[in-house]
């Protein structure tokens, strides 16, 4: 990020092995994320995709059993990065871009804030979040 002069802030609850990374070791409250997004910035967030996937299966009444569904409905951690890019407080939704599928908030990618909170705080994520600023002020 520094090489490309991208202003950013990394937060995590784990110090990690490489001490050369500049990071804040702390848990980030949802309100801070919403404030960041509300200013037009984005955040790269590590989540447990199975938490999100399980919710999608629950929301689909006609979810057909498949190897994929069974694998994802078992409590196995599946780390996945998403780009949080907006929110709706009224509807209690986080809008995001999913790099794995190429879908974005313009395509209707959103998840309930409650699911977002569980997914980003799941064991294995270390609550890793990379705040990216659209301008050069941090």
Backbone as CSV, one residue per row, in Angstrom:
resi,resn,N_x,N_y,N_z,CA_x,CA_y,CA_z,C_x,C_y,C_z
1,UNK,0.827,-1.179,0.000,0.000,0.000,0.000,0.885,1.261,0.000
2,UNK,1.930,1.219,0.799,2.822,2.373,0.855,3.495,2.621,-0.489
3,UNK,3.859,1.534,-1.174,4.533,1.653,-2.460,3.687,2.434,-3.475
4,UNK,2.372,2.307,-3.372,1.462,2.986,-4.298,0.853,4.246,-3.694
5,UNK,1.360,4.654,-2.546,0.904,5.858,-1.858,-0.595,5.823,-1.553
6,UNK,-1.069,4.651,-1.142,-2.467,4.491,-0.756,-2.547,4.652,0.761
7,UNK,-3.276,5.651,1.202,-3.439,5.878,2.636,-4.369,4.808,3.199
8,UNK,-3.943,4.209,4.282,-4.688,3.098,4.857,-4.386,2.972,6.347
9,UNK,-5.201,2.144,6.993,-5.002,1.838,8.406,-5.425,0.383,8.601
10,UNK,-4.528,-0.434,9.141,-4.806,-1.845,9.393,-5.106,-2.029,10.872
11,UNK,-6.218,-2.688,11.147,-6.584,-3.011,12.529,-6.775,-4.517,12.638
12,UNK,-6.336,-5.075,13.750,-6.442,-6.505,14.011,-6.396,-6.707,15.523
13,UNK,-6.867,-7.850,15.978,-6.765,-8.127,17.415,-5.548,-8.999,17.725
14,UNK,-4.790,-9.376,16.683,-3.622,-10.230,16.854,-2.366,-9.521,16.358
15,UNK,-1.319,-9.558,17.154,-0.073,-8.875,16.794,0.542,-9.450,15.525
16,UNK,0.461,-10.761,15.335,1.017,-11.381,14.142,2.512,-11.618,14.253
17,UNK,3.059,-12.292,13.265,4.462,-12.675,13.275,5.363,-11.536,12.805
18,UNK,4.981,-10.890,11.714,5.814,-9.843,11.116,5.571,-8.508,11.825
19,UNK,6.514,-8.109,12.648,6.379,-6.883,13.444,6.586,-5.617,12.613
20,UNK,6.998,-5.766,11.349,7.265,-4.586,10.531,5.988,-3.923,10.008
21,UNK,4.856,-4.631,10.061,3.600,-4.039,9.599,3.125,-2.983,10.585
22,UNK,2.708,-1.865,10.052,2.129,-0.804,10.876,0.656,-1.138,11.065
23,UNK,0.251,-1.378,12.310,-1.130,-1.773,12.568,-1.560,-1.328,13.953
24,UNK,-2.863,-1.255,14.115,-3.433,-0.985,15.423,-4.006,-2.300,15.932
25,UNK,-3.604,-2.692,17.122,-4.080,-3.940,17.690,-5.267,-3.610,18.595
26,UNK,-6.450,-3.771,18.001,-7.684,-3.477,18.729,-8.881,-3.995,17.947
27,UNK,-9.977,-4.151,18.644,-11.233,-4.505,18.006,-11.893,-3.212,17.522
28,UNK,-12.432,-3.232,16.319,-13.045,-2.044,15.732,-14.567,-2.139,15.889
29,UNK,-15.172,-1.140,16.520,-16.637,-1.168,16.644,-17.320,-0.903,15.302
30,UNK,-18.510,-1.455,15.135,-19.265,-1.283,13.903,-19.468,0.195,13.577
31,UNK,-19.728,1.018,14.553,-19.961,2.444,14.311,-18.760,3.105,13.632
32,UNK,-17.562,2.689,13.980,-16.368,3.239,13.338,-16.302,2.838,11.859
33,UNK,-16.689,1.614,11.575,-16.718,1.152,10.181,-17.759,1.950,9.402
34,UNK,-18.933,2.124,9.983,-20.000,2.877,9.312,-19.585,4.327,9.068
35,UNK,-18.911,4.921,10.032,-18.434,6.301,9.868,-17.446,6.377,8.697
36,UNK,-16.543,5.418,8.618,-15.555,5.366,7.540,-16.257,5.239,6.184
37,UNK,-17.190,4.311,6.082,-17.924,4.100,4.830,-18.771,5.318,4.483
38,UNK,-19.327,5.945,5.498,-20.166,7.125,5.292,-19.406,8.308,4.718
39,UNK,-18.097,8.300,4.876,-17.256,9.369,4.324,-16.802,9.051,2.904
40,UNK,-17.338,7.965,2.342,-17.006,7.602,0.961,-15.777,6.735,0.810
41,UNK,-15.227,6.253,1.923,-14.060,5.382,1.884,-14.532,3.923,1.777
42,UNK,-13.588,3.014,1.649,-13.899,1.582,1.624,-13.083,0.862,2.688
43,UNK,-13.433,-0.393,2.930,-12.685,-1.213,3.885,-12.616,-2.643,3.366
44,UNK,-11.429,-3.225,3.443,-11.243,-4.637,3.109,-11.393,-5.392,4.428
45,UNK,-12.370,-6.283,4.476,-12.721,-6.944,5.730,-12.609,-8.455,5.579
46,UNK,-11.886,-9.089,6.506,-11.800,-10.541,6.533,-13.008,-11.070,7.296
47,UNK,-13.773,-11.931,6.637,-14.960,-12.513,7.267,-14.903,-14.030,7.164
48,UNK,-15.748,-14.695,7.935,-15.965,-16.135,7.787,-17.130,-16.279,6.812
49,UNK,-16.818,-16.634,5.574,-17.828,-16.701,4.525,-18.925,-17.709,4.848
50,UNK,-18.597,-18.750,5.615,-19.630,-19.730,5.950,-20.754,-19.121,6.779
51,UNK,-20.456,-18.125,7.587,-21.508,-17.429,8.348,-22.486,-16.771,7.377
52,UNK,-21.946,-16.116,6.352,-22.772,-15.447,5.347,-23.525,-16.487,4.524
53,UNK,-22.828,-17.530,4.106,-23.426,-18.568,3.271,-24.569,-19.274,4.000
54,UNK,-24.366,-19.557,5.287,-25.424,-20.208,6.066,-26.672,-19.338,6.099
55,UNK,-26.497,-18.032,6.223,-27.632,-17.121,6.229,-28.339,-17.151,4.878
56,UNK,-27.554,-17.197,3.788,-28.148,-17.259,2.453,-28.952,-18.553,2.298
57,UNK,-28.435,-19.669,2.819,-29.166,-20.939,2.752,-30.444,-20.860,3.570
58,UNK,-30.376,-20.246,4.735,-31.543,-20.101,5.600,-32.602,-19.237,4.936
59,UNK,-32.159,-18.197,4.232,-33.093,-17.289,3.569,-33.771,-17.939,2.371
60,UNK,-33.152,-18.944,1.791,-33.726,-19.634,0.630,-34.469,-20.872,1.123
61,UNK,-35.747,-20.791,1.173,-36.542,-21.902,1.692,-36.340,-23.153,0.860
62,UNK,-36.151,-22.993,-0.444,-35.998,-24.139,-1.336,-34.535,-24.497,-1.570
63,UNK,-33.681,-24.297,-0.568,-32.267,-24.637,-0.713,-32.127,-26.146,-0.869
64,UNK,-31.644,-26.565,-2.008,-31.485,-27.989,-2.266,-30.203,-28.504,-1.635
65,UNK,-30.257,-29.632,-0.954,-29.037,-30.195,-0.378,-28.031,-30.520,-1.483
66,UNK,-26.828,-30.104,-1.274,-25.750,-30.400,-2.216,-24.466,-30.509,-1.419
67,UNK,-23.424,-30.995,-2.065,-22.135,-31.103,-1.390,-21.711,-29.723,-0.897
68,UNK,-21.886,-28.711,-1.739,-21.505,-27.348,-1.380,-22.293,-26.863,-0.171
69,UNK,-23.593,-27.093,-0.194,-24.451,-26.624,0.900,-24.102,-27.339,2.201
70,UNK,-23.942,-28.650,2.142,-23.612,-29.422,3.351,-22.261,-28.975,3.899
71,UNK,-21.256,-28.812,3.004,-19.922,-28.391,3.445,-19.990,-27.031,4.111
72,UNK,-20.764,-26.121,3.533,-20.837,-24.771,4.070,-21.722,-24.668,5.303
73,UNK,-22.623,-25.614,5.491,-23.514,-25.550,6.648,-22.920,-26.245,7.869
74,UNK,-21.745,-26.820,7.717,-21.005,-27.368,8.851,-20.115,-26.235,9.356
75,UNK,-19.940,-26.124,10.626,-19.185,-25.007,11.188,-17.687,-25.141,10.946
76,UNK,-17.280,-24.912,9.713,-15.872,-24.914,9.328,-15.541,-23.502,8.882
77,UNK,-14.479,-22.951,9.433,-14.087,-21.584,9.082,-13.640,-21.504,7.627
78,UNK,-14.135,-20.492,6.918,-13.709,-20.233,5.550,-13.440,-18.742,5.432
79,UNK,-12.161,-18.365,5.601,-11.779,-16.963,5.520,-11.974,-16.408,4.123
80,UNK,-12.513,-15.206,4.039,-12.792,-14.590,2.746,-12.762,-13.071,2.922
81,UNK,-12.124,-12.380,1.999,-12.100,-10.921,2.042,-13.222,-10.348,1.200
82,UNK,-13.893,-9.342,1.744,-14.883,-8.583,0.986,-14.490,-7.111,1.069
83,UNK,-15.008,-6.324,0.136,-14.785,-4.886,0.143,-16.080,-4.233,0.602
84,UNK,-16.096,-3.746,1.838,-17.272,-3.026,2.342,-17.255,-1.630,1.725
85,UNK,-18.373,-1.243,1.107,-18.383,0.014,0.365,-19.571,0.917,0.682
86,UNK,-20.430,0.512,1.581,-21.560,1.363,1.936,-22.469,0.660,2.925
87,UNK,-23.543,1.343,3.296,-24.485,0.756,4.248,-25.814,1.492,4.191
88,UNK,-26.820,0.849,4.770,-28.130,1.470,4.975,-28.491,1.254,6.432
89,UNK,-28.499,2.342,7.195,-28.874,2.223,8.613,-30.348,1.860,8.730
90,UNK,-31.163,2.432,7.824,-32.606,2.179,7.847,-32.899,0.691,7.694
91,UNK,-32.244,0.062,6.705,-32.474,-1.358,6.442,-31.509,-2.270,7.192
92,UNK,-30.553,-1.674,7.909,-29.543,-2.410,8.679,-28.752,-3.374,7.791
93,UNK,-28.240,-2.823,6.656,-27.483,-3.611,5.689,-26.102,-3.023,5.451
94,UNK,-25.144,-3.899,5.185,-23.811,-3.519,4.710,-23.765,-3.876,3.229
95,UNK,-23.324,-2.932,2.398,-23.143,-3.185,0.968,-21.681,-3.542,0.737
96,UNK,-21.451,-4.523,-0.133,-20.081,-4.979,-0.326,-19.846,-5.459,-1.758
97,UNK,-18.574,-5.552,-2.085,-18.114,-6.143,-3.347,-17.472,-7.472,-2.981
98,UNK,-17.804,-8.497,-3.717,-17.234,-9.822,-3.487,-16.230,-10.108,-4.606
99,UNK,-14.931,-9.991,-4.324,-13.922,-10.212,-5.370,-13.980,-11.609,-5.999
100,UNK,-14.481,-12.592,-5.278,-14.533,-13.956,-5.804,-15.555,-14.102,-6.923
101,UNK,-16.600,-13.308,-6.884,-17.662,-13.437,-7.886,-17.752,-12.233,-8.802
102,UNK,-17.113,-11.147,-8.407,-17.201,-9.934,-9.202,-18.488,-9.167,-8.956
103,UNK,-19.295,-9.610,-7.990,-20.534,-8.891,-7.694,-20.237,-7.711,-6.793
104,UNK,-21.029,-6.688,-6.898,-20.832,-5.494,-6.095,-22.168,-5.013,-5.553
105,UNK,-22.120,-3.954,-4.767,-23.339,-3.405,-4.194,-24.289,-2.957,-5.300
106,UNK,-23.746,-2.562,-6.474,-24.623,-2.186,-7.602,-25.429,-3.387,-8.068
107,UNK,-24.904,-4.591,-7.839,-25.607,-5.815,-8.235,-26.510,-6.324,-7.112
108,UNK,-26.568,-5.601,-6.029,-27.425,-5.994,-4.919,-26.742,-6.792,-3.844
109,UNK,-25.404,-6.801,-3.783,-24.701,-7.544,-2.745,-24.766,-6.782,-1.428
110,UNK,-25.463,-7.374,-0.511,-25.572,-6.774,0.821,-25.805,-7.899,1.813
111,UNK,-25.550,-7.593,3.066,-25.835,-8.546,4.136,-26.303,-7.763,5.344
112,UNK,-27.124,-8.386,6.171,-27.554,-7.708,7.395,-26.344,-7.371,8.270
113,UNK,-26.387,-6.218,8.899,-25.287,-5.800,9.778,-25.019,-6.837,10.860
114,UNK,-26.074,-7.473,11.337,-25.922,-8.490,12.378,-25.071,-9.657,11.872
115,UNK,-25.304,-10.096,10.639,-24.520,-11.187,10.044,-23.089,-10.717,9.791
116,UNK,-22.942,-9.479,9.293,-21.616,-8.892,9.067,-20.796,-8.914,10.353
117,UNK,-21.411,-8.532,11.450,-20.715,-8.501,12.740,-20.275,-9.902,13.176
118,UNK,-21.151,-10.878,13.033,-20.798,-12.246,13.421,-19.682,-12.774,12.503
119,UNK,-19.821,-12.527,11.191,-18.849,-13.042,10.219,-17.471,-12.422,10.404
120,UNK,-17.396,-11.121,10.699,-16.084,-10.471,10.815,-15.431,-10.723,12.175
121,UNK,-16.220,-11.124,13.159,-15.666,-11.394,14.488,-15.519,-12.884,14.775
122,UNK,-15.769,-13.718,13.765,-15.655,-15.169,13.940,-14.213,-15.574,14.212
123,UNK,-14.069,-16.674,14.914,-12.744,-17.208,15.197,-12.011,-17.457,13.881
124,UNK,-10.788,-16.990,13.802,-9.983,-17.175,12.599,-9.788,-15.889,11.812
125,UNK,-10.695,-14.939,11.986,-10.566,-13.680,11.232,-9.588,-12.718,11.896
126,UNK,-9.355,-12.870,13.174,-8.548,-11.931,13.969,-9.104,-10.509,13.854
127,UNK,-10.357,-10.413,13.371,-11.018,-9.120,13.162,-10.171,-8.197,12.281
128,UNK,-9.487,-8.790,11.303,-8.638,-8.015,10.385,-9.498,-7.108,9.515
129,UNK,-9.140,-5.841,9.488,-9.830,-4.874,8.644,-8.817,-3.836,8.160
130,UNK,-8.836,-3.591,6.869,-7.945,-2.620,6.256,-8.791,-1.447,5.774
131,UNK,-8.695,-0.333,6.479,-9.405,0.873,6.083,-8.609,1.544,4.967
132,UNK,-9.264,1.841,3.868,-8.614,2.526,2.751,-9.282,3.879,2.573
133,UNK,-8.448,4.914,2.485,-8.941,6.284,2.378,-8.867,6.765,0.932
134,UNK,-9.899,7.461,0.506,-9.941,7.910,-0.891,-9.047,9.110,-1.153
135,UNK,-8.636,9.798,-0.115,-7.708,10.911,-0.297,-6.513,10.714,0.614
136,UNK,-5.667,11.696,0.721,-4.405,11.515,1.449,-4.450,11.966,2.899
137,UNK,-5.625,11.984,3.499,-5.707,12.348,4.906,-6.154,11.144,5.714
138,UNK,-5.436,10.825,6.754,-5.798,9.694,7.611,-6.264,10.226,8.943
